[in-house]
Amino acid sequence: MRNWTAEDMPDQNGRTVVITGANSGLGLHSAYALAAKGAHLLLACRSPERGARAVDQVRTTAPRAKVELVRLDLGDLASIRAAAEDIRERAGDRVHVLMNNAGVFCPPLGRTADGFETQMGVNHLGHAALTWLLMPALRQSPDARVVTLSSLAHRRTTLNLDDLNYERRRYNAFAGYGEAKLANLMFAQELDRRLSAADLDVRSLAAHPGLTDTELGANGGRARKNKVLELGVTLFNKVATMRPERGVLSQLYAATAPEVRGGQYYGPAGAGEVWGGPGLAACSPESQDLAVAARLYERSGELTGIAPDPA
């Protein structure tokens, strides 16, 4: 498994793949790889301008690929609902892979359009809402998969289900990022348990990129107007991380490899899970609390006002 590369992906002709945050980093490089294998790509991006550039970039590398842009702001439930309708219409109500890839890292305390703390709102609640709204299209597709990105940061925290959105606690940006990534992993695995119980031909998996050179950390520094953090992350990325085309292998493996099983979590197989080809990743003890995972699943539905699917 650890020697697996994007060249080993099965042919993706006839399969529709939705990638959130596909205008840069892991999302864009996932799009490159999937387009080369013939997938019909729907790139779900917040910025129309950056999204259009990403579509052009993917078409340049794979001229025959069918690549379309979908407007999606994961910090706005109205946008998520509109995007889900748009995706289902464009895809003929058949989605084979939903890659919940987009994310924000360590911004100052902020609120989404619906009042959620930004990191929990965008990284977890927005993706949970989109997943549930697209579930009818996923159920219509053979070997459908939901791949949700977590992080090594999920290991350093616990979930506070009574105050997910930092309404009463003192905000800590780094702890908030870890909580959102823990929520991503727990949601992915709880979703798979419910899909299995409902006997649906949809698998839910999680993946993380280890240490990969993307704009995520630098964007966090920019959001905080912290030039030292921005420069430090940029320099660290250049000397100590994988290139994005390597960092995406775990999520691509989860999305396409025939042998994966629902509920599994993939990351780099090297020492510390920071570099290397894909392999099974370690889950923190906190992430394996089934009662908390079930409560998170239901609480996410209550907060977003979207009925969990499957319930």
Number of C-alpha atoms within 10 A of each C-alpha: 12 15 10 16 18 20 10 12 19 13 14 17 14 10 21 26 27 27 24 27 25 29 28 20 21 29 25 25 23 23 31 24 22 28 24 21 20 19 23 23 26 25 27 29 26 20 15 15 10 14 24 16 15 25 22 15 16 23 19 12 13 19 13 11 20 16 21 19 20 24 21 27 23 31 25 17 22 13 18 21 19 15 22 23 15 16 25 18 12 15 19 12 19 23 28 28 25 25 28 30 25 26 23 20 22 22 21 17 16 15 17 18 16 14 14 22 23 30 30 27 30 22 27 27 28 27 26 27 24 23 23 20 21 21 22 16 20 27 19 17 18 14 17 25 25 27 29 30 26 29 20 22 18 24 17 13 19 18 20 13 13 10 10 22 21 19 12 9 10 8 15 13 18 15 17 26 24 25 25 31 27 28 28 28 31 27 27 29 26 24 29 24 19 16 20 17 10 12 9 17 15 23 26 28 27 29 33 28 28 27 21 23 26 20 18 20 21 24 20 20 23 15 16 16 13 14 13 12 17 20 15 14 20 19 13 12 19 13 9 13 17 20 18 20 18 21 29 30 30 31 27 23 25 29 28 21 14 11 8 16 13 22 21 21 27 29 33 26 20 14 8 13 21 20 21 23 23 30 22 17 20 14 17 16 9 17 21 14 11 14 10 18 24 18 13 20 21 14 17 24 19 12 15 17 11 16 14 20 17 16 12
